[in-house]
Amino acid sequence: MPKAPSHPYPYPVPSPRIPVISPIELRALLEGPDPPILLDVRPMAGRKLSHLPGDRHIPLSELGTRYAELPSDRAIVVYCQFGARARQAVELLLARGFTQGMALEGGLDEYSRVADPSIPRYWLTPQAGELVLRQFPRADSGCLAYLVGDPVEGEAVLIDPGIDVVPYLQALSDAQWKLRAIVETHTHADHLAGHHELYHRTGAPIVVGIRSPAAYPHRTLAEGEALTIGLDEMEVLETPVHTRDHLTLRVGQGAFTGYTLLIGSCGRTDLGDGDPDLLYQSLTEKILRLPDETEVLPAHYGRRHALPDRYVSTLGFEKATNEALRLSSRTAFRRYMTEGWPPKPTDFDQIVAANLA
């Protein structure tokens, strides 16, 4: 049998003596009648950027003298950013008689990826230190929007917003960030976009690809240019799919691939002015040349698009598992992109026209 692909985000194998709980299991417990106590053992710097609602905070460095603040007769789920500190904390608690302690497998980072993408994650980037990422999944359309913020400079960029702008405005208000740009990776055809409303509510410019036929006031970006966010920059790649104006944005360890590269597949080219040869070039000459550890952050996910219910992957994992990337030749790819797709959505042209007006 072929070897199964490894998890896209490998984390240390937990010790057999340290109980662990997966993000999905924790989510189920939190939704149940007797939720566990959540304990964040990260330093305060990380907590200021993101944490689980309703938790308690005792840094690992202080837990040895403050463990008595916790009840010993209740389940306690300890978490950190990636899981290592949490396991150390659980080991300490077990030694002091806390029999129901367990560590969150993969930490807050994994919980955000697979259980609740509304929990902000933060990245370490060489230029600016810490950027905060928040995903906004929309189950009704199977779409993902992204808010990327620089907490030091108090600035943010919003990528591919949906028509309901209230969650984005609330997130900006909560973080006290100023919206610097509203970016559309491409002209959307399956849902109404929120860039018009956000522009009127915030004054932030709408930014699109240089090949966009948009009629509304906007700024454009082309291959090799960059979009500034705080002290960092988003690098621009032109990656056509079913629209020629499609952009992929790369910052730090992440790539916002829009509709070009999805989790488990890629965008359709039998719609709009799509071209399978252009998409093949977008993938092979640009995206697939990025490092394997690059995070793939798509604009679509889930069953509405015949995709996995996952919100993020890595490029290395997609190379190993994505059916569109495992084809043997350009000819095979062209056949894959032109045969067997469902009919064009009936409201395709109307949605495109509304989003461009």
C-alpha positions, -999 to +999 in steps of 0.1 A: +000+000+000+012+036-007+024+054+023-003+078+037+008+115+035+019+130+067-002+156+085+004+190+070+014+205+103+034+178+122+039+185+159+059+165+184+045+131+194+031+134+229+045+114+257+023+084+266+022+096+302+008+130+292-030+129+283-038+149+252-070+160+236-075+169+199-090+202+188-122+185+175-127+167+208-122+199+228-147+217+207-173+190+214-166+192+251-169+230+251-203+227+234-214+201+260-231+204+294-199+202+315-171+220+296-135+218+310-115+246+324-092+261+298-058+271+309-034+292+287+002+288+298+018+311+272+036+343+280+014+374+281+028+387+247+011+358+228-021+361+248-026+397+239-029+387+203-052+357+207-067+333+232-096+310+237-128+326+251-135+321+288-101+306+296-077+313+325-041+324+322-012+313+343+022+314+324+041+282+326+069+300+344+045+308+373+024+275+373+047+259+399+037+285+425+002+292+414-013+258+407-034+260+438-056+286+420-070+258+399-096+232+411-082+197+413-116+180+409-124+193+374-111+185+339-085+211+328-073+215+292-040+232+290-030+250+258-001+270+244+007+280+209+019+247+194+016+222+223+050+218+238+045+241+268+011+227+275+025+192+279+051+205+304+023+221+323+002+190+324+032+170+336+036+195+365-001+194+373-002+156+373+027+155+398+007+177+421-024+156+421-045+171+393-057+138+378-079+154+350-053+175+333-047+172+295-029+191+269-044+205+237-028+186+208-012+210+184-020+240+206-040+271+197-025+271+163-040+237+154-073+245+171-077+276+149-069+255+118-093+226+123-119+235+149-125+273+150-109+295+123-125+326+139-098+323+166-069+346+155-036+330+148-003+349+148+028+344+126+064+353+131+077+372+101+113+382+094+104+418+087+079+429+113+078+404+141+042+394+145+012+395+121-022+383+133-043+362+109-081+357+113-102+336+090-139+342+084-156+310+069-190+314+054-208+281+054-236+294+031-212+300+003-182+279+012-160+310+011-132+323+033-122+358+040-091+369+058-081+397+081-044+402+085-033+427+111-001+443+124-008+449+161+023+470+165+013+495+138-025+490+144-032+484+107-049+456+088-057+443+053-090+425+045-089+398+018-120+386-002-147+399+022-183+387+018-214+408+016-221+408+054-194+432+066-205+433+103-181+406+115-151+423+098-160+457+113-164+442+147-130+425+145-114+457+135-131+476+163-121+449+189-085+450+178-085+488+173-070+484+139-073+508+110-083+491+077-056+500+051-069+480+021-097+458+009-082+432-015-101+411-040-079+382-052-103+379-082-137+388-095-160+365-075-187+346-094-204+325-067-212+352-041-217+389-037-186+406-024-184+431+004-159+455-009-184+483-018-199+484+017-165+483+034-152+511+013-181+533+022-179+524+059-141+527+063-127+547+034-101+520+028-092+516-009-103+486-029-073+468-044-076+444-074-054+428-100-042+451-128-062+431-154-095+436-135-123+451-156-138+466-124-158+498-129-157+511-093-129+532-080-099+510-071-062+506-070-044+479-090-015+456-083+007+437-108+033+410-107+063+419-085+046+448-067+038+447-030+010+458-007+022+473+026+007+462+059+022+479+089+059+472+087+055+442+064+047+437+028+025+413+008+042+401-024+020+400-055+019+371-080-005+372-110-021+337-111-050+335-136-077+309-131-113+315-144-104+352-144-074+369-158-072+394-130-064+368-103-038+375-077-020+354-051-006+373-021+024+361-002+034+373+032+057+357+057+050+319+057+015+322+041+001+325+005-034+337+000-041+316-031-077+327-037-093+304-063-060+293-079-050+266-055-076+251-032-073+224-006-075+191-025-081+207-060-078+240-078-101+266-093-123+259-124-112+273-158-144+265-177-160+297-164-155+333-174-124+338-194-105+309-178-077+291-195-063+257-183-029+265-198-027+298-179-037+280-147-011+254-153+015+281-156+002+298-125+007+266-105+039+252-119+058+284-126+048+304-095+029+287-066+047+254-067+080+271-066+073+284-031+087+265-001+069+233+009+062+248+044+042+277+028+007+278+042-020+276+015-048+300+024-076+296-002-108+316-008-130+285-009-135+254+012-159+226+021-186+205+006-203+234-013-172+233-035-166+195-033-136+202-011-125+191+024-139+209+054-104+223+062-094+259+062-057+258+056-030+235+044+007+235+034+021+235+000+041+203+007+009+185+018-010+197-013+018+184-035+015+150-019-023+148-019-040+174-042-055+156-073-048+186-095-011+187-086-005+150-091-012+148-128+016+137-150+016+163-177+002+195-191-021+174-214-034+155-184-040+187-165-058+202-195-081+172-196-087+173-159-097+210-162-121+206-191-140+173-184-166+163-159-172+197-142-208+206-132-228+230-153-221+267-151-241+283-122-273+299-134-265+332-116-228+334-126-231+363-150-254+384-127-231+379-097-200+388-117-217+420-131-227+431-096-193+425-082-177+446-110-202+475-110 
